[in-house]
Amino acid sequence: MGFINFDKTQLINLEYSLGKEMLRSNRAGSFSCTTIIGCNTRKYHGLLICPQPLLGNTRHVLLSKIDETVIQRDAEFNIGINRYPGVYNPKGHKYVRNFEADIIPKITYRVGGVVLTKETLFISEQQKVMIRYTLEEAQSPTTLRIKPFLAFRNIHELSKKNIYLDTKYESVANGIKTRMYDGYSSLFMQVSKNKTEYVHTPDWYEDLEYFHEERRGYESKEDLYVPGFFEFPIKKGESVIFYAGTEEVNPSMISRSFNKELNNRTPRNTYENSLINSAEQFFYKHNEGTDVIAGYPWYDRVGRYTFISLPGLSFARNAEKACEEIVQTMVSQMKGSDFPETGRGPATTYQSADTNLWFIWALQQCWCQKKKKENVWKSYGKTITGILESLATGKEWIKMHNNHLLHIEPSYPNLTWMNAVVDGKPVTPRFGYVPEVNALWYNALKFAIEAAAESKDKAFVKKWTPVAEAIPENFNDIFWKEEKGGLYDYVHENFKDESIRPNQIIAAALPYSPLAEDKRKRIVDIVTRRLLTPRGLRTLSPENPAYKGKYNGNERERDAALHQGTVHPWLLGHFAEAYLKIYGKQGVEFIEKLYNDFQADMIEDGVGTISEIFEGDPPHSGRGAISFSGSVAELLRMRFMIDSLKNEK
């Protein structure tokens, strides 16, 4: 049995199997995502979801799903599965016998004397998906029918039956070319077998139901278009590949392309390989450069999480060049001293209290492993200087005060990473002096001074050294809770927020911390007692009356809980760093257990990857995006920290 494997008993139990989702993305910004038994339960599910050049390069579902029918002696067995209001039809899950995904997803069906396997392969650099069917066993002549369901809509919307549908198609080699609406790329669907018949029977299938959307408070019913079906005979031992993509292919080359792509896969045969495999899927190459997709299935690039994730993602296979391209891309798209935060093109937002400081931290983490601060300064010294100068002189929303600490204006209360908004108001307003922002500021200054010193930039060192040296005393005066220990979560004028939150662990973990070791230890101990769970750090102590241990309900209810107790795994990397700085090799066993405990999550929610968030209350169920860059990246960084200490002499 492989690392990722589900048996018949698990698969035919829909309450179990419909909660397991499989994701595959490629470097071209496309992805494929559905449940392990092929029944879509979200509007974000689809076999081919890709950017549309004429629609702002936003991602759209072209091929939603396919249903297959096994035909023997005029008897038809539909092995697909769809949910309609109150009923599943067809109920192909009853034929499922096994699912494995050590390399690519492979599902095995048994229909009487027929054993059929189905392997799904998403192509790495192009908008293409291939599905290989192999007839392992058969007692009589067998035919396979493939019925494609098309959507042609934005991932955040749902398709509805309409009069604008274009039902026309063109024949191509072993298949067809079609497009539901103007402005979209054409979809090519072809089969590797020459004896393939396409029968055009255009029709709508109405009211497919996505229960995940219903639970999340969104519209949950969709109408999908089926243009017709493909049908071909298949012999025992024979493999036939169905192809869907935005380019026509030579059917005779489909099998070769499939095998070539398969040989280039990182296997998911271990926990660590699964993390590496998952990390590779966040890189997105496009005409403007390379980005990090923050999470799947609904996130795009988020500036803050790009830099938070970058050091951990650098441990993925062949990632060094991609990471450099990501930094260059983000720098090229800066607006003054600010990085793009969300959105693209005219919709891009830039306001953030800390993204540019996370950028400096990411450079520090990635380059310090190679001991080349001088090279960082040569490449990015001007960018770093611009960021520091801008923060010192002040922006509309943040500026350095006379005490050399950064102060966020009260009219911008949601510019930290805790930025959820409900009914137009921030759930966790944080402004004035904020601890992790000022700790990142101090760390950035210290790192920049060291890098500039190595590059003999004496003027920079002379100017900024007094600023950096003044910060620790002022930081401690503002934030330290002497009696209770730990840091205030924000301070504005005479108000000091005593909420126990995980932001203080960042201040204790940074390479240059404004806190003495004894205070860092008290923070680590407080966070361990009050916030630590097996899935990361809670965003608020359960002892706080505002704590919310469950993350469910509609968007308003979920956002109200997002930073009020919900667990965020990405914080675990900073906890591990702070903990190991205090306890050294004696702390490795504890941190390694936290790291290893995530193996269990590899077969939950997003199979083979790590969820964005988990509920604060046990059993800490996974929630949010099924695959999140920060969660995966910080686990990989934890592994690096553990190995580094173990290998220390």
C-alpha positions in Angstrom: 0.0 0.0 0.0 1.3 3.5 -0.9 1.5 6.6 1.2 -1.8 8.0 -0.2 -4.3 5.2 -0.6 -8.0 4.6 0.0 -9.8 1.3 -0.1 -13.3 0.3 -1.2 -14.8 0.6 2.3 -13.6 4.2 2.6 -14.5 5.2 -1.0 -18.1 4.0 -1.1 -18.8 5.8 2.1 -19.8 9.2 0.6 -19.7 11.0 4.0 -16.0 10.0 4.1 -14.9 10.2 0.5 -16.6 13.4 -0.5 -14.6 15.2 2.1 -11.3 14.2 0.4 -10.2 16.5 -2.4 -7.4 16.1 -4.9 -5.6 19.1 -6.4 -3.1 19.4 -9.1 -1.9 22.7 -10.5 0.7 23.6 -13.2 3.2 26.4 -13.7 0.9 28.1 -16.2 -1.6 29.1 -13.6 -4.1 26.3 -14.3 -5.4 23.7 -11.9 -7.5 20.6 -11.6 -9.5 19.8 -8.5 -12.3 17.5 -7.5 -13.0 14.8 -4.9 -11.2 11.5 -4.9 -14.3 9.8 -6.4 -14.9 12.5 -9.1 -18.0 14.0 -7.7 -17.8 17.8 -7.6 -18.8 19.4 -4.4 -17.6 23.0 -4.9 -17.9 25.6 -7.6 -14.1 25.6 -7.6 -14.0 22.0 -8.7 -13.1 21.1 -12.3 -10.8 19.0 -14.5 -9.5 22.0 -16.5 -9.5 25.4 -14.8 -7.2 27.9 -16.5 -6.6 31.6 -17.1 -8.4 33.2 -20.0 -6.3 35.8 -21.9 -9.3 37.8 -23.2 -11.0 37.8 -19.8 -8.2 39.5 -17.8 -6.3 36.3 -17.3 -8.8 35.4 -14.6 -9.3 31.6 -14.0 -12.3 29.9 -15.6 -13.7 26.4 -15.4 -13.7 25.0 -18.9 -14.1 21.2 -18.4 -16.0 20.7 -15.2 -16.1 16.8 -15.1 -16.6 13.8 -17.2 -18.9 10.8 -16.7 -17.9 7.4 -18.0 -20.0 4.4 -19.0 -18.8 0.8 -19.4 -20.8 -1.1 -22.0 -20.8 -4.9 -22.3 -23.4 -7.0 -24.3 -25.7 -4.0 -24.5 -25.6 -3.5 -20.7 -24.5 -0.1 -19.6 -22.8 0.7 -16.3 -22.3 4.4 -15.5 -19.3 4.8 -13.2 -19.7 8.6 -12.8 -21.3 10.3 -9.8 -23.2 13.6 -9.5 -25.2 15.1 -6.8 -28.6 16.6 -7.6 -31.1 18.0 -5.0 -31.9 15.0 -2.7 -30.3 12.3 -4.9 -27.0 11.1 -6.4 -27.3 10.2 -10.1 -25.6 8.2 -11.3 -24.1 6.3 -8.4 -20.9 5.1 -9.8 -19.1 5.2 -6.5 -20.5 1.7 -5.8 -18.1 0.4 -8.5 -15.0 2.0 -7.0 -12.5 -0.4 -5.4 -9.3 1.6 -4.8 -7.7 5.0 -5.0 -4.0 5.8 -4.9 -2.0 8.9 -5.6 1.7 8.3 -5.0 2.5 9.7 -8.4 -0.8 10.7 -10.0 -4.4 10.0 -8.9 -5.4 6.5 -10.0 -8.8 5.0 -9.3 -9.8 1.4 -9.9 -13.4 0.3 -10.8 -14.9 -3.2 -10.9 -18.0 -3.7 -12.9 -18.9 -7.4 -13.0 -16.0 -9.0 -14.7 -14.5 -5.7 -15.8 -11.6 -4.0 -13.9 -10.9 -0.5 -15.3 -8.3 2.0 -14.0 -8.5 5.7 -14.5 -5.3 7.9 -14.1 -5.5 11.7 -14.3 -2.5 13.7 -15.3 -2.3 17.5 -15.4 0.4 18.9 -17.7 3.0 21.0 -16.0 3.5 23.9 -18.4 0.4 24.0 -20.6 -3.4 24.2 -20.3 -3.9 20.4 -20.7 -5.3 17.5 -18.8 -5.0 13.8 -19.8 -7.0 10.8 -18.5 -5.7 7.3 -19.1 -8.1 4.4 -19.0 -6.7 0.9 -18.8 -8.8 -2.2 -19.1 -7.2 -4.6 -16.7 -9.8 -7.3 -16.9 -12.7 -8.2 -19.2 -14.6 -11.3 -20.0 -16.3 -10.0 -23.1 -16.0 -7.2 -25.7 -16.1 -3.8 -23.9 -16.9 -0.3 -25.0 -16.2 2.9 -23.1 -18.3 6.0 -23.4 -17.0 9.4 -22.2 -19.4 12.3 -21.6 -17.8 15.7 -20.9 -19.6 18.4 -18.8 -18.6 21.9 -19.7 -19.0 25.1 -17.7 -17.0 28.0 -19.3 -17.4 30.4 -16.4 -15.3 32.2 -13.7 -14.2 30.0 -10.8 -16.2 32.3 -8.4 -19.5 32.0 -10.3 -21.8 29.3 -11.4 -23.0 28.3 -14.9 -26.7 28.6 -15.7 -28.7 27.4 -18.7 -29.0 30.3 -21.2 -29.8 31.2 -24.7 -26.3 32.5 -25.6 -24.7 29.0 -25.7 -22.9 28.2 -28.9 -23.6 24.5 -29.6 -21.5 24.3 -32.8 -18.3 22.2 -32.9 -15.6 21.4 -35.4 -14.2 18.0 -36.0 -10.4 17.5 -35.3 -8.3 14.4 -35.3 -10.0 11.8 -33.0 -12.2 14.5 -31.4 -13.7 17.9 -31.5 -13.1 21.6 -31.0 -15.8 23.7 -29.2 -16.4 26.9 -27.3 -19.5 27.8 -25.4 -19.2 31.6 -25.6 -17.2 34.3 -27.4 -14.1 35.5 -25.7 -13.1 32.1 -24.4 -10.3 29.9 -25.6 -11.5 26.9 -27.7 -11.5 23.6 -25.9 -10.1 20.6 -27.8 -11.2 17.2 -26.7 -9.4 14.3 -28.4 -8.8 10.6 -27.8 -5.6 8.7 -28.5 -7.5 5.7 -30.1 -8.3 6.0 -33.8 -11.5 4.0 -33.6 -13.3 6.7 -31.6 -16.7 8.0 -32.5 -18.1 11.3 -31.4 -21.9 11.7 -31.2 -23.1 15.3 -30.9 -26.2 15.4 -28.6 -26.0 19.0 -27.1 -28.0 19.2 -23.8 -28.0 20.9 -20.4 -27.8 19.0 -17.2 -29.5 21.2 -14.6 -29.2 21.6 -10.9 -26.0 19.8 -10.1 -25.6 20.6 -6.4 -22.4 21.5 -4.6 -23.0 21.0 -0.9 -19.7 22.8 0.2 -21.1 26.0 -1.3 -24.4 25.6 0.5 -22.6 25.1 3.8 -20.5 28.2 3.2 -23.7 30.3 2.5 -23.3 30.6 -1.2 -25.5 29.7 -4.2 -25.0 26.0 -4.7 -26.7 24.8 -7.9 -25.2 24.8 -11.4 -26.3 23.9 -14.9 -23.6 22.2 -17.0 -23.5 21.7 -20.8 -22.8 18.3 -22.3 -22.1 18.7 -26.1 -22.2 14.9 -26.7 -20.1 11.8 -26.0 -17.1 9.9 -27.2 -17.2 6.2 -27.6 -14.6 3.6 -28.5 -13.9 -0.2 -28.0 -11.2 -1.1 -25.6 -9.5 -4.5 -25.2 -8.1 -6.2 -22.2 -4.7 -4.8 -21.4 -5.2 -1.7 -23.6 -4.8 1.9 -22.5 -6.7 4.8 -24.1 -6.1 8.4 -23.2 -8.7 11.2 -23.3 -7.2 14.6 -23.8 -8.7 18.1 -23.1 -6.8 21.3 -23.6 -6.7 24.7 -25.3 -4.5 23.5 -28.1 -5.0 20.7 -30.7 -2.6 17.8 -30.4 -1.6 14.9 -32.6 -3.4 11.8 -31.2 -0.5 9.6 -32.0 1.7 11.7 -29.6 -0.8 11.7 -26.7 0.6 8.5 -25.1 4.2 9.6 -25.5 3.4 13.0 -23.9 1.6 11.3 -21.0 4.5 9.1 -20.2 7.1 11.9 -20.5 5.1 14.0 -18.1 4.6 11.1 -15.7 8.4 10.5 -15.5 8.9 14.1 -14.4 6.7 13.9 -11.4 7.9 14.2 -7.8 6.4 11.1 -6.1 4.1 11.5 -3.1 5.4 8.3 -1.6 6.5 9.9 1.7 5.3 12.7 3.9 8.2 14.9 3.0 7.9 14.2 -0.8 4.3 15.1 -0.5 5.2 18.5 1.0 7.8 19.1 -1.7 5.3 18.0 -4.4 2.7 20.4 -2.9 5.2 23.3 -2.7 6.0 23.0 -6.4 2.4 23.6 -7.3 2.3 27.2 -5.9 4.6 28.6 -8.6 2.9 30.4 -11.5 4.8 31.5 -14.5 3.1 34.1 -16.8 4.0 36.9 -19.3 4.9 39.3 -16.5 7.1 36.9 -14.5 6.6 34.3 -11.8 4.2 34.5 -8.8 3.2 32.4 -5.8 -0.4 31.4 -5.7 -1.3 31.8 -2.0 -3.7 28.9 -1.9 -6.1 26.6 -3.8 -8.8 26.5 -5.0 -9.8 30.2 -4.7 -6.8 32.3 -3.9 -4.6 34.2 -6.4 -1.3 36.0 -5.5 -1.2 37.7 -2.0 1.9 39.8 -1.5 2.3 39.2 2.2 2.0 35.4 1.8 4.3 35.4 -1.2 7.2 36.6 1.1 6.1 34.6 4.1 6.1 31.4 2.0 9.2 32.1 -0.1 11.9 30.7 2.2 10.0 27.4 2.8 9.1 27.1 -0.9 12.8 27.4 -1.8 13.2 23.8 -0.5 11.0 22.5 -3.3 12.7 20.8 -6.2 14.4 23.1 -8.7 13.0 26.1 -6.8 16.0 28.4 -6.6 15.6 30.0 -10.0 11.8 30.3 -9.5 12.3 32.0 -6.1 14.7 34.6 -7.7 12.1 35.2 -10.5 9.4 35.7 -7.9 11.4 38.4 -6.1 12.2 40.1 -9.4 8.6 40.0 -10.5 7.4 41.5 -7.2 10.0 44.2 -7.3 9.2 45.1 -10.9 5.5 45.6 -9.9 6.2 47.8 -6.9 4.3 51.1 -6.5 6.8 53.4 -4.9 8.1 51.3 -1.9 5.0 49.1 -1.7 4.4 45.7 -3.2 1.2 44.4 -4.8 -0.9 42.9 -2.1 -4.0 41.6 -3.8 -5.6 41.7 -7.3 -4.0 42.2 -10.7 -3.9 45.0 -13.2 -6.1 48.0 -12.4 -7.6 46.1 -9.4 -4.3 45.7 -7.6 -4.1 46.9 -4.0 -0.9 48.0 -2.4 -1.7 49.1 1.2 -0.2 46.9 3.9 1.6 47.5 7.1 4.2 44.8 6.8 4.5 43.2 3.3 7.6 45.1 2.4 9.2 44.1 5.8 8.3 40.4 5.1 10.1 41.0 1.7 13.3 41.9 3.6 12.8 38.9 5.9 12.4 36.6 2.9 15.7 37.9 1.4 17.4 37.4 4.7 16.1 33.8 5.1 16.9 32.7 1.5 20.3 34.3 1.2 21.7 33.9 4.7 21.7 30.2 4.1 24.5 30.9 1.6 26.2 33.6 3.7 26.1 36.2 0.9 24.6 39.3 2.4 26.9 41.3 0.1 25.1 39.9 -2.9 21.7 40.8 -1.5 22.8 44.4 -1.1 24.2 44.5 -4.6 20.9 43.2 -6.1 18.4 44.8 -3.8 20.1 47.5 -1.8 18.3 50.3 -3.5 14.9 48.6 -3.0 15.6 48.0 0.7 16.8 51.6 1.1 13.7 52.9 -0.6 11.5 50.8 1.8 13.2 52.0 4.9 13.3 55.6 3.8 9.6 55.5 2.9 8.6 54.1 6.3 10.8 56.6 8.2 9.5 59.6 6.4 5.9 58.3 6.6 3.1 57.1 4.4 -0.6 57.9 4.6 -1.1 54.8 6.7 2.1 54.2 8.6 5.2 56.2 9.7 8.1 56.1 12.1 7.6 58.2 15.2 10.3 60.0 17.2 10.8 56.8 19.3 11.9 55.1 16.0 8.9 52.7 16.2 6.4 52.4 13.3 2.9 53.7 14.0 -0.2 52.6 12.0 -2.8 55.4 11.6 -6.1 54.6 13.4 -8.0 55.1 10.2 -6.3 52.0 8.7 -7.1 49.3 11.3 -6.9 46.3 9.1 -3.5 46.5 7.4 -1.8 43.6 9.3 -2.3 40.0 8.4 -5.3 39.9 10.8 -7.4 41.8 8.3 -10.9 40.1 8.3 -13.8 42.5 7.9 -17.4 41.9 8.8 -20.2 44.4 7.9 -17.5 46.9 6.8 -15.7 46.8 10.2 -12.5 44.9 11.0 -13.0 42.0 13.3 -9.6 42.5 15.0 -8.6 46.1 14.5 -4.9 46.6 15.1 -3.4 50.0 14.8 -1.0 52.3 16.6 2.1 50.4 17.6 1.8 46.7 16.6 4.4 44.3 17.9 5.2 42.0 14.9 5.3 45.0 12.6 7.9 46.8 14.8 9.8 43.5 15.3 10.0 43.1 11.5 11.1 46.7 11.2 13.9 46.2 13.7 15.0 42.9 12.0 14.9 44.6 8.6 17.1 47.5 9.8 19.7 45.2 11.4 19.9 42.9 8.4 20.2 45.9 6.0 23.0 47.4 8.1 24.9 44.1 8.1 24.4 43.7 4.3 25.5 47.3 3.7 28.5 46.9 5.9 29.7 43.9 3.9 29.3 45.9 0.7 31.3 48.8 2.2 28.2 51.2 2.1 29.4 53.3 5.0 26.9 56.1 4.5 24.0 53.7 4.9 25.5 52.1 8.0 26.2 55.5 9.6 22.6 56.8 9.0 20.6 53.8 10.1 22.7 52.3 13.0 21.4 54.9 15.6 17.8 54.2 14.5 18.2 50.4 15.0 20.1 50.8 18.3 17.2 52.9 19.7 14.5 50.4 19.0 14.9 47.6 21.6 14.5 49.8 24.6 11.5 51.7 23.2 10.0 48.4 21.9 10.2 46.9 25.4 8.8 50.0 27.0 5.8 50.0 24.7 4.9 46.3 24.4 6.3 44.3 27.4 3.7 43.2 30.0 6.0 43.0 33.0 3.6 41.3 35.5 2.0 38.8 33.1 4.8 38.5 30.6 4.4 38.5 26.8 3.6 41.4 24.6 0.5 43.7 24.2 -1.1 42.9 20.8 -1.3 46.6 19.9 -0.9 49.9 21.7 -2.6 53.2 20.8 -2.2 56.2 23.0 -3.4 55.0 26.5 -5.0 51.8 25.3 -3.0 48.5 25.5 -4.6 45.3 24.1 -3.9 42.5 26.5 -5.3 39.8 24.2 -3.0 36.7 24.1 -2.4 36.3 20.4 0.4 34.6 18.3 1.8 37.8 16.8 4.3 38.0 19.7 5.9 34.8 18.7 7.1 36.5 15.5 9.0 39.0 17.6 10.6 36.2 19.5 11.5 34.2 16.4 13.1 36.8 14.1 16.9 36.5 13.4 17.3 40.0 15.0 14.8 40.3 17.9 14.4 43.4 20.0 13.8 41.1 23.0 16.3 39.7 25.4 16.5 35.9 25.8 14.6 35.8 29.1 11.6 37.6 27.6 11.6 35.5 24.5 11.5 32.4 26.7 8.5 33.8 28.6 6.7 34.4 25.3 7.5 30.9 24.0 6.2 29.4 27.3 3.0 31.5 27.2 2.3 30.7 23.5 2.9 27.0 24.2 0.5 26.9 27.1 -2.3 29.2 25.7 -2.2 29.0 21.9 -0.4 25.9 20.7 -2.4 23.0 19.1 -1.3 20.0 17.0 -2.1 22.0 13.9 -0.5 25.3 14.7 -1.2 28.4 16.8 -4.6 29.7 17.7 -5.2 33.3 16.9 -6.6 34.0 20.3 -6.4 32.3 23.7 -9.5 30.2 24.5 -9.7 32.0 27.9 -10.7 35.2 26.1 -14.5 35.8 26.0 -14.2 36.7 22.2 -12.7 33.3 21.4 -14.4 31.3 18.7 -13.4 27.6 18.5 -15.4 26.7 15.4 -15.0 28.0 11.9 -18.2 27.4 10.0 -21.4 29.1 8.7 -21.7 31.8 6.1 -19.0 34.2 5.0 -19.9 36.7 7.8 -19.7 34.0 10.5 -16.5 32.5 9.2 -14.8 35.9 8.9 -15.8 36.7 12.5 -13.9 33.5 13.6 -10.9 33.7 11.3 -8.6 35.5 13.8 -10.6 34.9 17.0 -9.2 31.5 17.8 -8.9 29.8 14.4 -5.6 27.9 14.0 -3.2 29.1 11.3 -0.4 26.5 10.6 2.0 29.0 9.0 2.6 30.5 12.4 4.1 27.2 13.5 7.3 27.9 11.6 7.9 31.0 13.7 7.0 29.1 16.9 9.5 26.4 16.0 12.2 29.0 15.3 11.6 30.8 18.6 11.4 27.5 20.6 14.6 26.1 19.1 16.5 29.3 19.8 15.6 28.9 23.5 15.9 25.2 23.9 18.4 24.2 21.1 18.9 20.5 20.5 16.9 19.7 23.6 13.9 21.1 21.9 14.2 19.2 18.6 12.2 16.2 19.7 9.2 18.4 20.6 9.3 20.4 17.4 9.8 17.2 15.3 6.7 15.7 16.8 4.7 18.8 15.8 6.1 18.5 12.3 5.4 14.7 12.0 1.9 15.0 13.4 0.9 16.7 10.1 1.3 13.4 8.3 -2.2 12.6 9.4 -3.5 15.7 7.6 -2.1 14.4 4.3 -5.2 12.2 3.8 -7.7 14.8 5.1 -9.4 17.6 3.2 -6.8 18.4 0.4 -5.1 15.0 0.0 -1.3 15.3 -0.2 -1.2 18.9 1.0 -2.0 21.1 4.0 -5.1 23.2 4.7 -5.0 26.9 5.2 -6.6 26.9 8.7 -7.9 24.5 11.3 -10.6 25.0 14.0 -9.4 26.1 17.4 -11.4 23.5 19.2 -10.5 19.8 19.0 -10.4 17.7 16.9 -9.0 20.8 15.0 -10.8 20.0 11.7 -9.3 21.5 8.5 -11.0 24.5 7.0 -10.4 27.3 4.5 -8.4 26.6 1.3 -7.5 22.9 1.0 -3.9 23.8 0.0 -2.1 26.9 1.3 1.4 28.1 0.5 2.2 29.3 4.0 1.1 26.1 5.6 3.2 23.9 3.3 6.2 26.3 3.2 6.6 26.7 6.9 6.4 22.9 7.5 9.3 22.6 5.0 11.2 25.3 6.8 10.6 23.5 10.1 12.1 20.4 8.6 15.2 22.4 7.6 15.6 23.8 11.1 15.2 20.4 12.7 17.8 18.9 10.3 20.2 21.8 10.8 20.2 21.3 14.6 20.5 17.5 14.3 23.5 17.9 12.0 25.2 20.5 14.2 28.5 19.2 15.7 
